Amino acid sequence: MLSWPGKSSSRSTIRSLARSATAFKGNFGRPKEAALAVPVFEKVRTLADYEPQSWRDLGNAYAAAGRPQEAIDALAEVVSRDWDE
């Protein structure tokens, strides 16, 4: 289980760190490394489920981690929700 610092942690910082970690040396395409990013992107989605990129990033992480149904479900949110609310 990941622990998160106090409320001062911004979702954009967390998102940037996760992207950097998974992009390092192409690790995002490797399931074991991508699986480490999934909880981070799940946290970002929890903090900002109203932002489509939160769902997109999570869907991409699920796909890279070899979790296709969860990837489909997350990416379906991106195309099916009304983001103008």
C-alpha positions in Angstrom: 0.0 0.0 0.0 1.3 3.4 -0.9 1.3 6.1 1.6 0.8 9.7 0.5 2.1 12.8 2.1 -0.2 15.4 3.5 -2.8 17.3 1.5 0.0 19.5 0.0 0.7 16.9 -2.6 -0.8 18.0 -5.8 -2.3 15.6 -8.3 -0.3 17.1 -11.1 3.0 16.4 -9.2 1.9 12.8 -8.5 0.9 12.4 -12.2 4.2 13.8 -13.4 6.2 11.5 -11.1 4.3 8.5 -12.3 4.8 9.4 -15.9 8.5 10.0 -15.4 9.0 6.7 -13.5 7.1 4.7 -16.1 8.7 6.4 -19.1 12.3 5.9 -17.9 14.1 3.7 -20.3 10.8 2.7 -21.9 9.6 0.9 -18.8 5.9 1.8 -19.5 5.9 -1.0 -22.1 7.1 -3.6 -19.6 4.3 -5.1 -17.5 6.2 -5.5 -14.2 7.3 -1.9 -14.2 4.0 -0.6 -15.5 2.2 -2.4 -12.7 4.1 -0.3 -10.2 2.5 2.8 -11.7 -1.1 1.6 -11.5 -1.6 2.5 -7.8 -0.2 5.9 -8.5 -2.5 6.6 -11.4 -5.4 5.2 -9.3 -4.6 7.8 -6.7 -4.5 10.5 -9.3 -7.9 9.3 -10.6 -9.3 9.4 -7.0 -8.0 13.0 -6.5 -9.3 14.2 -9.9 -11.9 11.9 -11.4 -13.4 14.9 -13.1 -10.3 15.3 -15.4 -10.3 13.0 -18.5 -6.5 12.7 -18.4 -6.7 11.0 -15.0 -8.8 8.2 -16.7 -6.6 8.1 -19.8 -3.4 7.8 -17.8 -4.9 5.0 -15.7 -6.2 3.2 -18.7 -2.8 3.4 -20.4 -1.1 2.1 -17.2 -3.6 -0.8 -17.0 -2.9 -1.7 -20.6 0.8 -1.6 -20.2 0.5 -3.7 -17.0 -1.4 -6.4 -18.9 -4.8 -5.6 -17.5 -6.8 -5.2 -20.7 -10.4 -5.2 -19.3 -9.6 -2.6 -16.7 -7.8 -0.5 -19.4 -11.0 -0.7 -21.6 -13.2 0.3 -18.7 -11.0 3.3 -17.8 -10.6 4.5 -21.4 -14.4 4.0 -21.9 -14.9 6.7 -19.2 -12.8 9.1 -21.3 -15.1 8.8 -24.3 -18.4 8.3 -22.6 -18.5 11.0 -19.9 -19.7 14.5 -20.4 -16.6 16.4 -19.4 -18.3 19.8 -19.8 -20.2 19.5 -16.5 
